[in-house]
């Protein structure tokens, strides 16, 4: 029998957990996607940032990290016989870390919108979102029937 794990994700990380494993991360403008099978026996989590191309940084690939994270999650789940379109998702993060400095479209908003569009394109049902606002979020999820626990920490 496998020992239960506790995994802390950092930006760019992707992990697969089995029932009882604890996955957690701290999010600012980054976003975490949690994908799980409807029976909640397996779950995958990623922590990513989507970077919109701009004139000041044209060499940046707009969705390289975000796309890679979602593809990695799909591969990890597929090894367990779970296809992404059959999964359910939670989308968390995308906070505005500098509300007094940034107006208009914010990095956190872009991150959250990218995640929702990417999941919709794959036919994934999003069970809930907790995105935006001037907060950090601490996300903890024990793979199983309960929803992820989200603690908003004001700036």
C-alpha distance (Angstrom), angle and dihedral (degrees) to the residues before:
residue distance angle dihedral
X1 . . .
X2 3.80 . .
X3 3.79 119.4 .
X4 3.81 114.4 -118.7
X5 3.79 113.6 -106.0
X6 3.76 136.5 -147.4
X7 3.81 113.1 -151.0
X8 3.80 127.5 -175.5
X9 3.80 113.0 -158.0
X10 3.78 123.8 -147.3
X11 3.83 127.6 -166.9
X12 3.79 109.2 -57.8
X13 3.82 95.0 18.8
X14 3.79 124.7 132.2
X15 3.80 123.1 -174.3
X16 3.78 139.5 175.6
X17 3.78 118.9 -144.0
X18 3.78 133.5 -170.6
X19 3.80 126.5 -143.0
X20 3.80 108.8 -59.0
X21 3.81 96.5 20.1
X22 3.80 113.4 126.2
X23 3.81 117.5 -135.0
X24 3.78 121.6 -173.5
X25 3.78 143.4 165.6
X26 3.80 143.1 165.7
X27 3.81 115.8 -121.7
X28 3.76 133.0 -162.9
X29 3.80 114.7 159.2
X30 3.81 89.9 -21.9
X31 3.79 120.2 95.0
X32 3.78 132.7 -135.3
X33 3.77 121.6 -151.7
X34 3.78 117.5 -160.4
X35 3.80 115.3 -162.3
X36 3.77 121.5 -173.0
X37 3.74 139.3 166.8
X38 3.82 112.9 -108.0
X39 3.84 90.7 -107.0
X40 3.85 89.7 54.6
X41 3.81 94.3 -131.1
X42 3.80 94.2 126.5
X43 3.77 131.7 27.5
X44 3.77 137.3 -179.1
X45 3.77 126.7 -159.8
X46 3.79 132.3 -171.2
X47 3.80 133.0 -173.8
X48 3.81 111.6 -153.3
X49 3.75 147.1 155.8
X50 3.79 123.2 -142.9
X51 3.79 112.5 -147.8
X52 3.78 118.3 -155.9
X53 3.81 113.1 -145.5
X54 3.78 114.5 -113.8
X55 3.79 139.1 178.1
X56 3.82 90.9 -104.2
X57 3.81 93.0 54.6
X58 3.81 108.2 24.3
X59 3.81 93.1 156.6
X60 3.80 91.6 67.3
X61 3.78 112.7 104.9
X62 3.79 103.7 -133.3
X63 3.78 101.6 -138.0
X64 3.80 104.4 11.8
X65 3.80 96.5 119.1
X66 3.80 95.1 36.4
X67 3.81 93.9 47.6
X68 3.79 91.3 46.1
X69 3.80 91.5 51.1
X70 3.80 93.2 51.7
X71 3.81 92.2 45.3
X72 3.80 90.8 49.6
X73 3.80 91.0 51.1
X74 3.81 90.0 50.1
X75 3.81 91.2 51.6
X76 3.81 93.3 48.3
X77 3.81 91.6 49.3
X78 3.79 93.4 44.8
X79 3.81 90.5 56.8
X80 3.82 85.1 61.1
X81 3.81 90.9 48.4
X82 3.81 94.9 -104.2
X83 3.80 120.7 130.4
X84 3.81 118.7 -150.6
X85 3.84 95.9 -127.6
X86 3.82 88.0 60.1
X87 3.81 92.5 52.8
X88 3.77 130.7 94.6
X89 3.79 121.8 -136.3
X90 3.76 146.2 -152.3
X91 3.83 120.6 -159.4
X92 3.79 117.4 -158.1
X93 3.82 135.2 172.4
X94 3.77 132.4 24.2
X95 3.78 95.2 139.6
X96 3.80 124.7 172.0
X97 3.79 102.5 -115.6
X98 3.81 96.2 -178.0
X99 3.82 107.2 36.3
X100 3.81 93.9 159.8
X101 3.83 92.5 51.1
X102 3.81 105.0 39.6
X103 3.77 126.9 59.5
X104 3.79 128.4 176.8
X105 3.80 120.3 17.8
X106 3.77 111.8 9.8
X107 3.81 131.4 -155.2
X108 3.81 91.3 -117.2
X109 3.81 91.6 52.7
X110 3.81 90.3 50.5
X111 3.80 90.9 49.9
X112 3.80 93.8 51.2
X113 3.81 94.3 44.4
X114 3.80 91.8 49.0
X115 3.82 90.5 52.6
X116 3.80 93.4 49.4
X117 3.82 92.7 47.2
X118 3.82 92.9 47.0
X119 3.81 92.7 49.7
X120 3.81 92.3 46.2
X121 3.80 90.2 50.7
X122 3.81 88.7 56.6
X123 3.80 93.8 45.7
X124 3.80 94.6 -113.3
X125 3.79 116.5 157.3
X126 3.81 110.9 -129.9
X127 3.81 108.6 -144.8
X128 3.79 95.4 -169.4
X129 3.77 144.8 -15.9
X130 3.78 132.0 -151.1
X131 3.80 105.1 -176.2
X132 3.80 143.0 143.3
X133 3.77 132.2 17.8
X134 3.81 131.7 101.0
X135 3.82 95.9 -65.2
X136 3.77 143.7 102.0
X137 3.79 115.3 -132.4
X138 3.76 129.5 -144.3
X139 3.79 108.2 -153.9
X140 3.79 122.9 -163.8
X141 3.77 126.1 172.9
X142 3.75 130.7 174.1
X143 3.79 105.7 -157.5
X144 3.78 104.0 -111.6
X145 3.78 141.6 73.8
X146 3.81 99.1 -41.8
X147 3.81 123.3 89.6
X148 3.80 117.8 -112.9
X149 3.79 116.4 -83.0
X150 3.79 113.4 -121.0
X151 3.77 124.9 -168.5
X152 3.81 116.3 -169.8
X153 3.80 114.0 -148.3
X154 3.83 114.1 -164.8
X155 3.80 118.7 -132.4
